Structures are given as C-alpha cells and as structure tokens.
Amino acid sequence: MSRDEMMDEGRKGLDAMREQTAAKMYQVTFSDQSMGELNKMTIHEQMKIVEIISHITPEMLAHPHEPLGRFTREGRTFFRVRTDDLRCYFEVKDNALFSHYIIRKHTLTDFVFRFKLPVTEEQIIEQNGSFWKYLDTLTK
C-alpha cells in the first residue's frame, strides 16, 4: 500500500469517527506528560487531537479500527489514536479517557513504547533523546 493510500485510509477512519454520534461522551483527562506535549503544539494541532479523542464512543472502543487501536500491557487495556505525526496512548478510567502519553511518531520514545523495551515511565516522560546512553544502561 502506498503512502498516499495509507493517508487516505487514515482520513476515512477519522471521517468515520467524526460522523458517529456519541450516545455517551467521555470526559478526557491528561497526564503531566500529555499536557506538556499539548503545550508544545500549535493551537491547530491541539484542537485536532482533542477533537479526535473527545469524539470516541464506547462502540468505537469495543470495535477499534484505524486510526484507533487497542492493546494490553501488564494486564491493562490501552488504546492508541493516531493523527498526523502524533500518537495518543490512553485508557478508560471510570467515565473518562485518561491520556497517558502523547508521542510524536518515529521518535525514540515512540519506538520504546510500541516495542515494549524495558524503560520506566520516568524515562518516557523525560523524553531522553540520548539513544546511546539508553543502550549503555541495558548492559549494566
């Protein structure tokens, strides 16, 4: 599938998400890391990701399809929503969607999180850009 075809599929998924009416709306809350990332974004980027997250319904969570995905880590169910070059990782807590992380794609943090490398939440939050220092810690 070409990049343009993938982008079209992603847009169709976003359009489908927007078209669905929510019988139940979730409150959306953000971790310190997520808020820090939101504060670094332009207003347009902020509005886009908040709009996508705020339109997620229970039906969408039950049957996720692109740009929404679901996975389990350490017994907890996480969801990921993609938009442009951002990934928002969240979970459902009570009647809220709690955004744990907002991560730019193709970054070290994105790679570490997606491939479950042994790092702490503090390392992800710090957004440590030194890949070689991280690799050195694995051998100690």
N, C-alpha and C positions, 0 to 999 in steps of 0.2 A: 504494500500500500504506500503510495507516495505521501510526502509531507502535506501537500495540498488536500489530498483525500482525507488524511487524518485530521487536519484542521476542520474540514467540512463536517466530518463525523462529530467532532467535539462541539462545533457550533450547533449542530442538530440536537445533540444531547442537552446543551444549555437551553436551546429554544423549547425543548420538550419540558424541561424543568420549570421554565417560566410560565408555560401555558397551563400547567397543572394548578388547580385551585386547591388551597390548603384548607381541609376541614379542621385541621389542628395546626396551629402555629407554635413553633418552639421559641423560647427565649434563647438568645445567643449570648454566651459569655466568653471571655478571652483570658488566657493565661498572661502572665507578665511578658513572656517571650512573644506571644501573638500580638499583644499591644505594642511592644517595641517595634515589631516588624510593620504593623499598621502605621505607626507614626513615621516610619521612614518612607512610606509610599506617597504618591501623589493622591490628591483627592479623588481623581478618576479611578485609580487602582483600588483605593479603599472602598469606594462605593460599589465597584464591580464585585469584589469578593464578598462584601457584606450582603449585597443583594442576592447573590447565589446561595450563600449559607442560609439566609433568612427565609428563602422560599422552599427549603427542604421539608418534605412532609413525611409522616410515618410510612406511607406507602412506598415512597422513594427509598427509604432506609430498609424496608423489608425486601425490596427487589432492586438493588442498585444497578445502574448501568452508566456508562461513561457520560459525563465526567465524574460520576460518583463511584467510589469503590469501597469495599469492606474487607477487613482482615482482622485476625485475632492475634494478640500479642500478650503473653503471660496471663492468659485467661480473660483478658479484657477485649471487648469488641471496639475497634477503631474504624472510623470512616475517613476517607480522603476525597476531597473535591479538588479538581484541577480547574484552573483558569489561566489562560496565557502562560506565563512562566512561573506561576505560583502554585503551591500545593498547601492546602489547609488540612491538617490532621486533627480530627475531633472525635469525641464520644458523646453518647447520650447519657445525661445525668438528670434523673427525675424528669422534669418537663423542660429541660434546657439542652442545648447543644453547646458543649464546652470545647472550645478550640484550644488544643494543647500547643500546637505549633503551626506557624505559617512559614514555609520554607520556599526559597526560590529553587526551581529545577536546575539540575546539572551543577549543584554545589556539593562540596564535601559533606555538609550536613544532610542534604537530601539523600546522597548515596549511603551514608552511615545509617540513617533512619530506615530507608527502604530495604537494605540488606541486613539489618539486624546485627550490625557489628557491635562488639561489647564496649559500649560507651555509657556514661552516666548521663542523666538528664542535664546536669550542670554543664557537661561538655557540649551538649547540643545547644543549650541556652547561651553559652558564652560565644558560640559561633567561631570557635578557634579555627583560624584559617591555615594553621601550620600542619599540613598533612604529614610531613616527615617527623615532626615531634610526636604526633599521634602514633605513627608506626613504631617509633622508638619505645613508646610506653607499652606496646604489646609484647615486647621481648623481655621486659623486666619482670 
